[in-house]
Amino acid sequence: LTIPDQVTHITFKAFKDCKNLQSITLGKGIGRIGDNIFENCINLRDIYMKAVQCPQMSLHAFDRNVPCDRITLHVPNDVVDMYKGMIPWNKFNVVGK
């Protein structure tokens, strides 16, 4: 699944119960992420983030059965340290691309 660069926010529980979702690419325009967007997305393994600024979100954006410790967050090389230092992004395995 790829979210286009023109999308600026993802709403509350947008992908709730998408148990077949394994990978998602979030476009450069994402500035806000709602609570529990990936609730029960138990097979999510890769998030490709194009945004160079960490999107605003609550601490609960990735709650409810999201296996954060098994998800790799792929971010632009220049911002790896920023994402590693931001909650809740630091729950993931953050790597540069």
C-alpha positions in Angstrom: 0.0 0.0 0.0 1.3 3.5 -0.9 0.0 6.7 0.4 0.6 9.5 -2.1 2.8 12.5 -1.3 -0.3 14.8 -1.5 -1.9 13.2 1.6 -1.2 15.3 4.7 -2.8 13.3 7.4 -4.1 9.8 8.2 -7.2 9.6 10.4 -8.1 7.6 13.5 -8.0 3.8 12.9 -7.6 4.2 9.2 -6.2 0.7 8.7 -7.9 -1.0 11.6 -8.0 -4.8 11.2 -6.0 -4.9 8.0 -4.5 -8.2 9.0 -3.0 -8.8 5.5 -1.2 -5.5 5.5 2.6 -6.3 5.5 4.1 -3.1 4.1 3.1 0.6 3.7 4.8 3.6 2.2 3.8 7.0 3.6 4.4 9.9 1.3 6.4 13.1 1.8 3.3 15.1 2.8 2.3 13.2 5.9 2.2 15.7 8.8 -0.3 14.1 11.2 -1.1 10.5 12.1 -4.3 9.7 14.1 -4.6 7.3 17.0 -4.5 3.5 16.5 -4.1 3.8 12.7 -2.7 0.3 12.5 -4.9 -1.3 15.2 -4.7 -5.1 14.9 -2.4 -5.0 11.8 -0.6 -8.0 13.2 1.4 -8.8 10.0 2.7 -5.3 9.4 6.5 -5.6 9.0 7.7 -2.6 7.0 6.9 1.1 7.1 8.6 3.2 4.4 8.5 6.9 5.5 9.3 9.5 2.9 8.7 12.4 5.2 11.9 14.2 6.4 10.0 15.7 9.4 8.5 13.3 12.0 4.7 13.4 11.6 2.8 14.7 14.6 0.9 12.0 16.5 -0.1 10.9 19.9 1.7 8.2 21.8 -1.2 5.8 20.9 -0.8 5.9 17.2 0.7 2.4 17.1 -1.1 0.8 20.1 -3.3 -2.3 20.1 -1.6 -5.4 18.8 0.9 -3.7 16.6 4.2 -5.6 16.8 6.4 -2.5 16.9 9.5 -4.5 17.8 9.1 -6.6 14.6 8.5 -3.6 12.3 11.3 -1.9 10.4 10.9 1.8 9.8 12.7 2.8 6.6 13.5 6.6 6.6 15.7 8.9 4.5 19.3 8.5 5.5 19.6 12.1 6.7 16.9 11.7 9.3 17.6 8.3 10.9 18.8 9.8 14.2 15.9 12.1 14.4 13.4 9.2 14.1 15.4 7.1 16.5 15.1 9.8 19.1 11.3 10.5 18.7 8.6 8.7 20.6 6.8 6.5 19.3 9.1 6.0 16.3 11.9 4.8 18.5 9.8 1.6 19.2 10.7 0.4 15.7 13.9 -0.8 14.1 14.8 2.4 12.3 17.0 2.1 9.2 18.1 4.5 6.5 17.2 4.0 2.8 
